[in-house]
Amino acid sequence: MSMMSAILRGLHGSWRLLMLDSRGLAYFESTPRGALTSFWAMLLVLPLDLAVRAIDIAVPSGDMPPESRNLGLHLALYVIGWLLPLIIIYALVRWYGRGDRFWLFLSALNWSQVLQGIGMLLFTGLLAGTGSLVDLGAVAQAPPLNAVVGAFAALLAMGIFVVIYGYEWYVAWVSLEAGVALPIIVVLLDFVTGAGLSKAASAIF
């Protein structure tokens, strides 16, 4: 299978899972080689991640740590943030007795990160747009139209955020077939790792 065919197959499977169609798993390889191929998703997500970073730098949020402008550090944390949770999850999956499902899970999770990356870009853009329309600390003083549009954008952003992590939970749930708890741990590890690395970067610079 050519690399382009593998990418298209992985993205199609990810889209099927986003539509809550568990038959999308058939588009992922459940072998170590297939899982290794799925790491091409890192390159597809990278431009989306850099776009999110650019928005964070251009429109910093008041309640979030400032984004580091060190590109080298950001790329290093990008790789660490992708791989570190997988190492921990691998140990948990084996301990849970679902080691035979890990390669399928890894393939599905990696390819699904592309759609999650698109969702995170939309989320970040909507929040930045909301902040440019309305001062969230003084909503009552904002022009009525700005307040309405800003509120709608903020609600839409929150909805996208919920879908992103709900989707990740669903991917883990259908691919691991390990009940509810382990997929929740997968999502929490991803979220906590990302937040922790962001704070670490802010502390360094």
Secondary structure by P-SEA (a helix, b strand, c coil): ccaaaaaaaaaaaaaaaaaccccccccccccaaaaaaaccccccaaaaaaaaaaaaaaccccccccccccaaaaaaaaaaaacaaaaaaaaaaaaaccccaaaaaaaaaaaaaaaaaaaaaaaaaaaaaaaacccccccccccaaaaaaaaaaaaaaaaaaaaaaaaaaaaaaaaaccccaaaaaaaaaaaaaaaaaaaaaaaac
